[in-house]
Amino acid sequence: MLMLSCKKATELVEKKHSFGLNRVEGFRLWLHLKMCDACHAYAQQTIMISNAMKKFMLKDQPQDLKDLKLTDEFKEKLAKQMEQEN
């Protein structure tokens, strides 16, 4: 099935920002966002909230914390856990 439900589209919006999407997921999300104003607005708000949280969390933090990144191993473990919950 090519078209996504709004629920699946919002899940992919979150996944995109946390882990990235493969080509098929990216295309399906792009197509859904082109056709669904509500999900498009959700995606835009997610970006805005994410950027605001990054600025808030990094404000007044030592420089070494600003460069903190999640390991690929942790990202994979988290992705597997999220898939099991769905």
C-alpha positions as CSV (number, residue, x, y, z in Angstrom):
1,M,0.0,0.0,0.0
2,L,1.5,3.3,-1.1
3,M,-0.6,5.8,0.9
4,L,0.1,6.1,4.6
5,S,-2.4,6.7,7.3
6,C,-2.0,9.9,9.3
7,K,-0.9,7.8,12.3
8,K,1.9,6.1,10.4
9,A,2.9,9.5,8.8
10,T,3.4,11.1,12.2
11,E,5.4,8.0,13.3
12,L,7.6,8.5,10.3
13,V,8.0,12.2,11.0
14,E,9.4,11.3,14.4
15,K,11.6,8.5,13.1
16,K,13.0,10.8,10.4
17,H,14.2,13.3,13.1
18,S,15.6,10.6,15.4
19,F,17.0,8.0,13.1
20,G,16.4,8.9,9.4
21,L,14.3,7.1,6.9
22,N,15.1,4.7,4.1
23,R,14.1,5.8,0.5
24,V,10.8,4.0,0.5
25,E,9.7,5.5,3.9
26,G,11.0,8.9,2.8
27,F,9.0,8.9,-0.4
28,R,5.8,7.6,1.2
29,L,6.1,10.3,3.9
30,W,6.9,13.0,1.3
31,L,3.8,12.0,-0.7
32,H,1.6,12.0,2.3
33,L,2.8,15.4,3.5
34,K,2.1,16.8,0.0
35,M,-1.5,15.7,0.2
36,C,-2.3,16.1,4.0
37,D,-2.2,19.6,5.4
38,A,-2.7,18.4,9.0
39,C,0.4,16.1,8.8
40,H,2.4,18.7,7.0
41,A,1.7,21.2,9.8
42,Y,2.6,18.5,12.4
43,A,5.9,17.9,10.6
44,Q,6.7,21.7,10.6
45,Q,5.7,22.0,14.3
46,T,7.9,19.0,15.1
47,I,10.9,20.7,13.6
48,M,10.2,24.0,15.4
49,I,9.7,22.2,18.8
50,S,12.9,20.1,18.2
51,N,15.0,23.2,17.5
52,A,13.5,25.1,20.5
53,M,14.3,22.1,22.8
54,K,17.8,21.8,21.5
55,K,18.4,25.5,22.2
56,F,16.8,25.2,25.6
57,M,18.7,22.1,26.6
58,L,22.1,23.4,25.4
59,K,21.7,26.9,26.9
60,D,24.2,27.5,29.7
61,Q,25.7,24.0,29.3
62,P,29.4,23.3,29.1
63,Q,30.8,23.0,25.6
64,D,31.5,19.2,25.9
65,L,27.8,18.5,26.5
66,K,26.8,20.5,23.4
67,D,28.8,18.0,21.3
68,L,27.2,14.9,22.9
69,K,25.9,12.5,20.3
70,L,23.9,9.2,20.6
71,T,25.9,6.1,19.5
72,D,24.7,4.1,16.5
73,E,24.4,1.1,18.9
74,F,22.0,3.0,21.2
75,K,20.0,4.3,18.2
76,E,19.6,0.7,16.8
77,K,18.6,-0.6,20.2
78,L,16.0,2.2,20.6
79,A,14.7,1.6,17.1
80,K,14.2,-2.1,17.8
81,Q,12.4,-1.4,21.0
82,M,10.1,1.1,19.2
83,E,9.3,-1.5,16.5
84,Q,8.4,-4.1,19.1
85,E,6.0,-1.7,20.7
86,N,4.1,-1.2,17.4
